[in-house]
Amino acid sequence: MNLERQLLAQFATDHPAEVASALAAMSHREAALVLGDLAPAAAASLLHYLPSLSAALALEQLAAEDAAAILIVVRPDIAAAILRTTPNERQAAVVECFPERRQAVIANLLIYAEDTAGALMDPHVLTASEQEPVHQVLARLQRNPAHALYYLYVVADDQRLVGVVNMRELMGARPNASLASVCTRRVASIAASATWQTVVEHPAWGSVHALPVVDTAGQFIGVLRYETVRALERRRAGDTLADSGLQTASALGELFGLGLRGIFQWPASGIAGSPGKRES
């Protein structure tokens, strides 16, 4: 990797929101050049800050397998939102490049209409049976920490949501106690078909960091994260990516047109703060 690409990759890692803002101000082809120049994980981090349509249009400029390599790393709900705005033929070509399990997850999310709870949820969340002992659940959480939230959702044998326990309570419980004896039975949830207005206005957000999503049978199918809902609220209010990324867009453009001179102009841009102010 040459120096320009290394600097771009580092800048994207350190300032993903600013780089995403710059991408939104570029043409779709220019944005695709940036995404394609980054490792899939670095490119994926930018998609968390890009509007779904902008991300979809940029990814359409890449080969299907290259777009899939980026979307595989993105959180499933974000990947589904991007694919939902992608033409059907292209969508199918990209999804075909996913591993089989990822294809199934994305297909389940695409069932739900845009901006409903089902479309916005994260399906990759660990649950536990109400009959499981605490020590067994904790061992499973240690093996899968990436899928743990602030809470553990407790389900019956038929996957119906029956309770919730926060991680602090779980770690302080007796190892041999069953989850049924330590979980809270009254748990707020939201239907997968709930509209974005219902999602944003749900009263439980005043006291929880995540909200379980259930289907028509009351079965647990995923979780809505607080950060996802706040991002939806800002987008619906028109408060999306700020125009402060215009200077960054110019610098990124120079990366491809003028080389290193453009890169070293970044610290002088509005992203780094006012002249003379050092970042701690």
C-alpha positions, 0 to 999 in steps of 0.5 A: 500500500502506498503512502497516499492509501495509508493516509487515507485509510488512517484518516477514514479510521480516525474520522469516519463521520467527516470522510462520510460527509465528504463522500456524500458531497462527491459524485457517486463515481468519486465516492466509489473510488474512495470506498474501493481504495479502502480495506472492506472494514474501513469502507464499512465503517463509513457506511454507518454515517452515509445516507442509505441512498448515497451508499447504494449509488456509490457501491453500484459503481463497484463490482458486485463482489467488491460491494459484497465484501464491504457489506458483509462487514457492515451491521446487518440492518445497515446493509439491508437499508442500503440494499433496499434502495438498490435495483433488484437485479443488482441487489440479487447479484450482491446478495449472491456473493454473501455467505449463505447465513448472511444471505438468510439474515439479509433476506429476513430484514428485507421482508420489512418495509423501510424504516419499520422496526423490523427493517431497523433491528439488529438480528444478531443478538444473543438470547437465552432460554428461561431454564438455562443456569446463569453460569452456562449463559455467562460462559456463552456470552464470553464466547460471543461478546460481539453479540452481547448488549446491555441486556440479555433477553430471555425466551421460552422454548418457542422463542416468545420473549418472556423476560430481560436481565441486565448484565450487571444483575446477571453477573451478580446472580448465583451461578446455578440459578435459572434465568427464570428466577433472575429475569424481569418478566415485565419487558417493553417491546415493539412490533416488527411492523411498527412505523418509524414514528412509533419507533422514535416516540416509544416511551421506553427510550427514556429508560433503556438502551435497546428495545426488543423487536417481536413478530406477530406471535410475540417471538423475539426476532431482534433488537433496536439500538438507541443509536439507530433510533436517534440516527433515524430521528435526526435523518427524519428531521433533516439533520443529516450529514453536515456540510462541514465536510465540503473542505474534506471533500476537496482534500479527498479529491486532491488525494486522487488528483494532486497526490500528497499535497491534498492529504497534508491540507487536511489538518488545516481544514475545519475538521481539525478545528480552528488554526492554532488549536491542537487536538489532544 
